[in-house]
Amino acid sequence: MRLALIGAGRIGKVHADSICAHPQIELAAVVDACAQNAEVLARKYSSVVRRVDDVFADAEIDAVLIASSTSTHIDYLERAAAAGKAVLCEKPIALDLAASERSAQTIADSGVHCALAFNRRHDPQYGALKQALASGRIGNLEVLSFTSRDPAPPPADYLAGSGGIFRDMMIHDFDMARWLLDEPIATLHATGSCLVDPAIAEVGDVDTAVVVMTTVSGRLCTISVSRRACFGYDQRIEAFGSGGMLQAENETDTRLKIIGTQGQLEEPPKWFFLERYAEAYRGELDDFYRSWKEGRVPRATIDDGVEALRLADAAQRSLEEECVIRFA
């Protein structure tokens, strides 16, 4: 696969590492609105800087990876569809649900291979949890609980255009909930506060939030998120069932545990998503390549992106209106 990377910022650099580590993928071009960013990344990985128009016009480029700002995603998705290029797109598709639905339909009509970058579906721990659930290791799943906390909040100027905590941060947890519960959501209730940084409230957002959902069969799911965890990147999942419990724990550098007469000591969690999900990003890219090569559906599709955004929108409405959202 000859792949062009659109976006050379922080997440673009993560994807560039994965691309260049993959034996079957060539980084054919780097595109960025900031020429300097593109040049630095292209030079590091022995690639070339191209204009975005030239990338879509180049018949020798098989695929594009969209890692640019959210506001550009739909335009590039639709241009990829028109050019017949496979596409892996960062989340969210857009901050607007109706526009995301239209884009998903455009992709479906074009028939191009498209995956959405919900990297957590490719994390080894979470994959093992999913497999254990599917095999009935804990009987019938009854309660699913997520804890998701960043080590520190992002800058206020980023938050102002992020779409809010549900669309920007919790959207990963909404996708994981859908993937693990494997049945439609019936109700959703969200609550939130600004407890970390008053500047976040000034841009109309919260920094601490909890969502409770029920599925059509009555299963319960809770998601607790915060923009601050002083000890590192806190990422845990617990699945409780009729026959037991599954837990996906925080990753540390070595998982070493010291036990002595004064008690028990463990390493802190890895500091941020770049370290915690490094293996998941590689798995995500490999699934994109293999599903393209084999002509099968990728693990996370653009439709999954639409449905996660639908839940994020519902959470925002629930918070603002102080109500329970019921899905038809």
Buried (B, 14 or more C-beta within 10 A) or exposed (E): BEBBBBBBBEBBBBBBBBBBEBEEBBBBBBBBBEEEBBBBBBEBBEBEBBEBEEBBEBEEBBBBBBBBEBEBBBBBBBBBBEBEBBBBBBBBBBBBBEBBBBBBEBBBEBEBBBBBBBBBBBBEBBBEBBEBBEEEBBEEBBEBBBBBBBBEBEEBEEBBEBBBBBBBBBBBBBBBBBBBBEEEBBBBBBBBEBBBBEBBBEBEBBBBBBBBBBBEEEBBBBBBBBBBBEEBBBBBBBBBBEEEEBEBEBBBEEEEEEEEEEEEEEBBBBBEBBEBBBBBBBBBBBBBBEBBEEEEEBBBBBBBBBBBBBBBBBBBBBBEEEEEBEEE
